[in-house]
Amino acid sequence: MTNEKDGVKTRDIYKSMSSIDYRYWDPEVARFLSEEAFTTYKLKVEEALVRVLYEREICSWQVFLEVKKACELVTTKEVYEEEDRIHHDIRALVNCICKRVSDEAKRFVHMTATSFDISDSANAARLKDVVEKVVIPNLIKLEKVLVEISLREAGTVQIGRTHGQHAEPITFGFAIAEYVNRLGDCIESLKVLAEKLPGKFSGAVGAYNASFLFFDDPESFEEEVLHELGLKPARHSTQIVPPEPMTRLFNEITIVGSVLANLSDDMRNLQRSEIEEVGEAFETGQVGSSTMPHKRNPINFENVKGIWKILLGHLSVVHLNQISEHQRDLTNSVSARTYGESIGYLVSAIKRLTRTMSKLQVDQKNMKRNLETKGKLSIAEPLYIILAANKHPAAHEKVRQLTLQVEREKRSLIEIAREDLELKPYFKSMTKEQKEILSGSRQYTGIASKKAKKVARYWQRWE
C-alpha cells in the first residue's frame, strides 16, 4: 500500500523495516538527517562552491544566481532517478543541477570538486547543525527538569545504596544532582565536538591537485568554500576527512545515552514493588500488562535503557569506519549511512525521559519507611567513627559484631549499643551532637542537601 499526495506516491510507513522510521521518527531530527535533508546539504556545498568562484572572479554573478536557483529546485526523487541511470550519487546530483542552468554555467558546477568534498562537508554541516539545534536544546530541557527535582528534593532524606544494599542516608535531591552534573558535562562536550567537525575541499586525493590548476592558494580557496557552510577545513585530508572528529562526537553521543540509561536504571529500580520510592505517572486509560490488570510497568525508563543498547552497537560501526586504505576505500559508504539513526534514537530517549521525569512521582513516605527499616543499620558508620574518636581501640570490629547481633535479635543497633557494658563509658564521653546523630534526632546526611543545591544551581547556567 502507498499513499499519494499531490500526485506523488510515497511508501506506507508501516512497510518500513527500521523502527527509526515507523516508531521513533522525529521531525526535528529529520529536518537535518533525512535523505531529503542530506540532498539539501549537498546542494548547499555545490552552491557555496560557485559563490566563492564568483567572489574570486572566476564566474559571473549571473552564473552564481543560475546555480543557486537550480539548487533550490533539485529534488531528492529526481537525484535518485538519475542515479538509477548512471549509478553514481554525486554525479547524479551534479547532472540535476546542470540540466537547469545555461551552458555557460554548467562548467562551473562541481568545478575542482570530488564527490567527498561534497558528501563529507555536507555530513559535517548537518551533524553540526543537528547537535547544536536539536540534541543540545533537548538535553538542556531535560537538564532543567532534573535541576528542578534536585532543588525541590534537596532535603528529602533517602537511604543511599551501594552494591544494591542499604548504605548511608543521602537525600533524593543529592541522588538526582549526580545526573544533573553528568549531563551538564556532556552538553559542554557536545558543543565543543560539534564545532570541531571538519569539512574538506581538497580534491580527489586531498592534495588540491584540481584546485591548484586555478589557484596559487588552494587552501585559502577551501577555507572560503567551507566558511559559507559554517565549517573549518581539516588540517589534513585525503579523499575523505579524517574520521576521528566524527568518532569522538559519536563517542560522546553514546556517553549521553549511557548517562540516560543509568538514570533510567536507578529510577526503574526505585520503582520496584518492594521499594516504591518513585513512580512513573500513569495515564487513566494506560494498560501495564495484557494479562495482569494491576501492573504499572516502568516502560519509559526501560525504553531508554533499550535505546542505549542500540547506540552502543552503532558506535562499533563508527570505530570500524576509522580505517580506510590509502587515500580512501569504499568500505565505509554503506555503514556511514546509519550514523543518523543514533542521533534519532538518542533524541527519542531524551524527549521520553524529559516527559517522564517532569511527572515523576516521589513517595517521601516510602523513602522514610525504607530508611527506618534495615536502614537503621546506617548508623553503624557514625557509631564506629565516633567510638574511634573517643579512643576505642577496635571500634570498627566492635560495631561489626554489634551488627551481627542486630540481625540475630531483630533490634535496633543504637539500642543494642547502649546496652553494651563495654561501650557505656564511651557514650558518656560523647558530645550532644554525636548522641543526636546516633539517636536519629539529627540526620546523618553530611552535606547532601547543600551539595544538591550547589550542583543544581551551577548548572542553572542554561536558563
Residue pairs with C-beta under 8 A, 6 or more apart in sequence:
1 12
1 15
2 9
2 10
2 11
2 12
3 9
3 10
3 11
3 12
4 10
8 77
13 21
13 22
13 25
14 22
16 22
18 341
20 341
20 344
20 345
24 344
24 345
24 348
25 344
26 344
26 347
26 348
26 351
28 134
28 138
28 347
29 130
29 134
29 340
29 343
29 344
29 347
30 36
30 37
30 344
31 37
31 130
31 134
32 126
32 127
32 129
32 130
32 133
32 134
33 126
33 127
33 130
33 340
33 343
33 344
35 76
36 76
37 126
38 122
38 123
38 126
39 74
39 75
39 76
39 79
39 93
41 122
41 123
41 125
41 126
42 90
42 93
42 118
42 119
42 122
43 71
43 72
43 74
43 93
43 97
44 71
44 122
44 125
44 228
44 229
45 117
45 118
45 121
45 122
45 125
45 225
45 229
46 67
46 71
46 93
46 94
46 97
46 109
46 110
46 113
46 118
47 67
47 68
47 71
47 228
48 225
48 226
48 228
48 229
49 110
49 111
49 112
49 113
49 201
49 225
50 59
50 63
50 64
50 67
50 68
50 108
50 109
50 111
51 64
51 68
51 228
52 221
52 224
52 225
52 228
53 59
53 63
53 64
53 108
53 111
54 60
54 61
54 63
54 64
55 224
56 215
56 221
56 224
58 108
58 111
58 214
59 105
59 108
63 101
63 102
63 104
63 105
63 108
66 100
66 101
66 102
66 105
67 97
67 101
67 105
67 108
67 109
69 100
70 97
70 98
70 100
70 101
71 97
73 100
74 93
74 96
74 97
74 100
78 96
79 89
79 92
79 93
79 96
80 92
82 92
82 93
82 95
82 96
83 89
83 92
85 92
86 92
86 95
88 115
89 115
90 110
90 115
90 118
90 119
91 115
93 118
94 109
94 110
97 109
97 110
98 106
98 109
101 109
110 118
112 201
112 203
112 210
112 211
112 213
112 214
112 221
113 201
113 203
113 210
114 203
114 204
114 210
114 239
116 200
116 239
116 240
116 241
116 328
117 200
117 201
117 202
117 203
120 199
120 200
120 237
120 240
120 241
121 199
121 200
121 201
121 225
121 226
121 229
121 231
123 246
123 336
123 339
124 197
124 198
124 199
124 229
124 231
124 241
124 246
125 199
125 229
125 230
125 231
127 194
127 197
127 246
127 249
127 339
127 343
128 194
128 195
128 197
128 230
128 231
130 340
130 343
131 190
131 193
131 194
131 249
131 343
132 191
132 194
134 343
134 347
135 190
135 253
135 256
135 343
135 346
135 347
135 350
136 187
136 190
136 191
136 194
138 347
138 350
138 351
138 354
139 183
139 186
139 187
139 190
139 256
139 350
140 187
140 462
141 350
141 354
142 183
142 350
142 353
142 354
142 357
143 180
143 183
143 184
143 187
143 459
143 462
144 462
144 463
145 354
145 357
145 358
146 176
146 179
146 180
146 183
146 357
147 180
147 456
147 459
147 460
149 172
149 173
149 176
149 357
149 360
149 362
150 173
150 174
150 176
150 177
150 180
150 452
150 453
150 455
150 456
151 173
151 452
151 453
151 456
151 457
152 173
153 171
153 172
153 173
153 176
153 362
153 452
154 171
154 173
154 174
154 449
154 450
154 452
154 453
154 456
155 171
155 173
155 449
156 171
156 172
156 173
156 362
156 364
156 367
157 169
157 170
157 171
157 367
157 368
157 371
157 443
157 445
158 169
158 170
158 171
158 172
158 175
158 277
158 367
158 370
158 371
159 166
159 167
159 168
159 169
159 170
159 367
159 370
159 371
159 375
159 378
160 166
160 167
160 168
160 169
160 170
160 175
161 167
166 370
166 374
166 375
166 377
166 378
167 378
168 378
168 381
168 444
168 445
169 371
169 375
169 378
169 443
169 444
169 445
169 448
170 445
170 448
171 445
171 448
171 449
171 452
172 277
172 362
172 367
173 448
173 449
173 452
173 453
173 456
174 445
174 448
174 449
174 451
174 452
175 266
176 452
177 451
177 452
177 455
177 456
179 259
179 262
179 263
180 455
180 456
180 459
181 455
181 458
181 459
182 259
182 262
183 256
183 259
184 458
184 459
186 252
186 255
186 256
186 259
187 462
189 252
189 255
190 249
190 252
190 253
190 256
193 245
193 248
193 249
193 252
194 249
196 245
196 248
197 231
197 245
197 246
197 249
198 231
198 232
198 233
198 234
198 235
198 237
198 241
198 242
198 245
199 226
199 229
199 231
199 232
199 233
199 234
199 241
200 206
200 222
200 226
200 233
200 234
200 237
200 240
200 241
201 211
201 221
201 222
201 225
201 226
201 233
202 208
202 211
202 218
202 222
202 233
202 237
203 209
203 210
203 211
203 239
204 210
204 239
204 327
205 238
205 239
205 327
206 236
206 237
206 238
206 239
206 327
208 218
208 219
208 222
211 218
211 221
211 222
212 218
215 221
219 233
222 233
223 232
223 233
226 232
226 233
234 241
234 242
234 245
236 242
238 324
238 326
238 327
238 328
239 327
239 328
240 324
240 328
240 332
243 321
243 322
243 324
243 332
244 322
246 318
246 339
247 318
247 319
247 321
247 322
250 314
250 315
250 318
250 339
250 342
251 315
251 318
253 311
253 342
253 343
253 346
254 308
254 311
254 312
254 314
254 315
254 342
256 346
256 350
257 307
257 308
257 311
257 312
257 345
257 346
257 349
258 308
258 312
260 304
260 307
260 308
260 349
260 350
260 353
261 304
261 305
261 307
261 308
263 304
263 353
264 300
264 301
264 302
264 304
264 305
264 353
265 301
265 305
267 278
267 298
267 301
267 356
267 357
267 360
268 298
268 301
268 302
268 305
269 275
270 276
270 277
270 278
271 277
271 278
271 279
271 280
271 298
271 301
275 366
275 370
276 363
276 366
277 362
277 363
277 366
277 367
277 370
278 360
278 361
278 362
278 363
279 296
279 360
279 361
279 363
280 296
280 298
280 299
280 300
280 301
280 356
280 359
280 360
280 361
281 356
281 359
281 360
281 361
282 288
282 296
287 293
288 294
288 295
288 296
288 297
288 299
289 295
289 297
300 352
300 353
300 355
300 356
301 353
301 356
303 349
303 352
304 349
304 352
304 353
307 345
307 346
307 348
307 349
308 349
310 341
310 342
310 345
311 342
311 345
311 346
314 338
314 339
314 341
314 342
315 342
317 335
317 338
318 339
320 335
321 331
321 332
321 335
321 336
323 331
324 331
324 332
371 378
376 412
376 413
376 414
377 403
377 406
377 413
378 444
379 413
379 414
379 437
379 438
379 440
379 444
380 399
380 400
380 402
380 403
380 413
381 444
382 434
382 437
382 438
382 444
383 395
383 399
383 402
383 413
383 414
383 417
383 438
384 395
384 396
384 398
384 399
385 395
386 430
386 434
386 437
386 438
387 395
387 398
387 399
387 423
387 426
388 395
388 396
390 426
390 429
390 430
392 398
392 423
392 426
398 422
398 423
399 413
399 417
402 413
402 416
402 417
402 420
403 413
405 416
406 412
406 413
406 416
409 416
414 438
414 439
414 440
417 423
417 427
417 438
418 424
418 427
427 435
430 438
433 442
436 442
437 444
